[in-house]
Amino acid sequence: MISVRALNKTYSTQDGKTINALSNIDLEIRQGEFVTVVGPSGCGKTTLLKILAGILRKSSGEIRVNGNPIDKPSRQLGVVFQEPLLLPWRTVMENIMVPIEVQKKGVAIHKEAAERLIGIVGLRGFEQKYPNELSGGMQQRVGIARSLIHDPDFLLMDEPFGALDAMTREQMNLDLLDIWNKRKKTALLVTHSISEAVFLADRIVVMSPRPGRIAEVIEVTLPRPRTLEMVNSDEFGRYVARVRRYFGSQGLDS
């Protein structure tokens, strides 16, 4: 599905210095897989996601999605950002339909798909509400539905629940897994939370401090469907500890 080979990203600062953000990243993501990426602040997690999304240029290396090189935004990809970035003058339904309008697809044809997505993300009855009438979690649900409306193969998420309170975040994790299972998408989610990375993933990509490298890729064999009770299990704790040993207290949530 996704193939990353020898990926590097460097930045030049105003004072002429070079910053190595990503170094020699090799990664394969299988079709239908849920992959999480975890690492300390500044390790290049979001940079990696933006390069995969085609909105940031790589310095060197190769990225392919379904065999096709990616170097610009692609309709094969859906992206959910840290903030939902909803248009305040548009309703839930109208915000979800933005990609269809941008891509000049038939709005009427996709209206039924949008209605199905609204049901899947738990916003039935809120179709005509505006962003300021929604909670933070509900706004992020709109962002997820918007990312799926054009039926992408691959869903990229950049810490989509980082600004939510703990209880809402737990519920959003459960809802996200339900959406992922129903829509049969390949997913990659960037997070600071080790517990979130373990709870969601088939595999966890552990990144080192800058320059960002892949320290380990961990297979997670917890059964699906995942439940919140699993978080208290010894097996879950062992996965958390295995990731935690790379970082100590370097800006990561448990």
N, C-alpha and C positions, 0 to 999 in steps of 0.2 A: 504493500500500500504506500508507505512512505520510506524513502531511502535517503539517508544523509551520509555523505562521504567526505572526510577530511575538511570539515567546515571550519573556517576561521573568520573572525571579525575583529578588526582593529579600528581605533578612532585616533584622530589627530587632534590634540588640544590647541588652544589659542597660543600657548607658549611654545608650540612646536614639538611637544612630547607625543609619543605614541603609547596608547593604552590598548593592551590586548584584552578584549572582552571575552572572546571565545577562542579556544585552541584545540584544533584537531578533533572535532566532534564527529563520531561515527555512531549512527543509530538506525535501527530498522523498527518500524511500527507496522504490525500486522493488521490486516483488515478485520474490523469489528472489535479491535482491542481498545481498552481504556488504559492509557499511560498517564502517570503523573510525573511532574518534574519538581524536585524539591532541592533547596540550597539556600545559603545565606544571602542577605542583601548584597547586591553588586556582583553576583556570580555570573550574570548573563542569562538568567532564566527567561526574562521578558525579551531580551535581545534575540534569543533563539526562537521564541514564539513569533516575533515580528518578522524574522527572516523566513520562517516556514510559511507565514501568511503572505509573503511577497510584498510587504510594505516597508521593508528595510533591506538594503542591498548587502550581500555578503562580501567579504574581502577575497575569499577563495574557497574552493570546494564545490560540491555538487549536491543539489537537492532534487529529488524526483518524487512526484505523486502519480501513482498508477503508470509509472514509466515515463511521464512527461516532466521535463525540467521546469522548476518554479523559480522565476525571478521577478514576478509582478503579481498583484492580486489575481486570484483565480476563482471562478465560479464553483470549482470543486471544493472550495474551503468556506467554512462559516466561522466567524470570529466573535467571541464574547469578551469584552474588555473589563477592566477593573471597575469602571463606572458604566452604567447602562447607556449613557449618552442619548437619552430620548429627546425628541423634539417637543418642547413644552406646549406648543400650540396644536399638537396632533394627539388624537385619541390613541388608546391601546391598539385598536385595529389599524389605524392609519400609520402608527409607528412600525408595526410589524410588516406592513406592506411597502415600506421604503425601498428595500432591495429590489422588489419587483418593478417599482417605478424607475429606479436607477438603471436597471438592466433592460428597460423598455419591453418587459413581458406583459402579457395580458392580465390586467388587474382583475377583471371579472372572473377569469379562469382560475386564478389563485385565491379568490375569496373563500372558497370552500376549504382549501388547504389551510388558510389562516384560521378559520373557525375551528378546524380539527386541532390545530396547534394550541389555540387558546384553551381548549378543553384539556389537552394533555398537560399543559403547564399550570393548570388549576386556576385559570382566570375567567371561567365562564361567568357571565353577568357583569364583567368589567370592561366589555368591548368598547364602550363609549366614554369611559373615564379618561381623564387627563393625568399626566405624570404626577402633578402636585396632589392628586387625590389618592395616590398609591403609596404603600409602605416601601421601604428600601428593598425588601425581598420581592415584593410584587413587581417593582420596576425591573429588577434583575431577571425575573421570569419573562417579562416582555422582551428584554435583550436576548434571552435564549431563544424564544420563539422567532424573533426577527432573524437570528443567525441561521435558523433552520428552514425558513420559508421558501428559499430557492432550492431546497433539497440537496445540500452539499454532501459530498462523500465523507468529509473530514471536518470535525469540529474542534477548534482551537479556543482555549479559555485561559485568560490571564488573570489569576486570582479573583474570580468573579464574586466570591463571597467574603472577601477580606474585610469589607466595611460593615458587615452585619454582626449583630449580637450573637452570642454563642448558641442560644436555643434556635434562633432563626437559621443560623448556619448549618446546624445539625439537620434540620428539616429540609433545607435546600439540598444538602448532600444526598439525602434519601430521594428527594424528588428528581434530582439530576440523574441518579442511577435508574430510576423508573423511566425517565424520558429516553435515556441512552438505550435502555433495553427495548423500549417500544419502537424507537426509530432506527435501530440497528446501524448506528453510525460508528465510525472510528473516532476516538476522542483523545485529546491531549490537554491536560490541565496543569498549569503552573501554580504553585502554592508555596507559602512560607510554613504551612502547618504540616508537621510530620504525621499527626494523626489523620488529617484529611487525606494526605497522600496515600497512606496505608489503606484507609477505609474505601477509597474509590477505585484503587488500581488493580489491574492485572499485572502490571509491572511498574516499578518505581525507578525513575532515572535520578540518581543522586549526583549532584554537581558540586564540584570543589569551589572554594573561594577563588576570586579572580587571579589569573585568567581562567574562565570557566572551562572545566574539563569534566568528562563523565568519570566519576570516581567508581561507581558500581551501578549495575542494572539489576534490580532485585525482583524476582518472580514472587508474586503474592498468591498463595494457594488457599486463602480463606474462601469458604464456600459462598456461592451466590444463590439467592439474593442476600445482600448484606443487611444486617440489622444492627441497631445501636447497642444491643446487648453484647455484640462481639467486641466492642471497644474495651470491655472489662475482662476479656479472656486473656489467659497466659500467652496464647499464640499471637494475639494482636500486640501484646506488650513486647514480645520478642522482636517483632518486625520494627516497632518504634525504636527499641534499643539498638537494633542493628543500624538504622539510619542515624540515630542520635550520636553514635560513636564517632562519626565523621566530623561533627561540628562542636561538640561540647555546648557552650552557651552562645554561639555566634548568631544571634539575631533570629533564632527559629522558635516557633511555638511548638509546644508538645502536641 
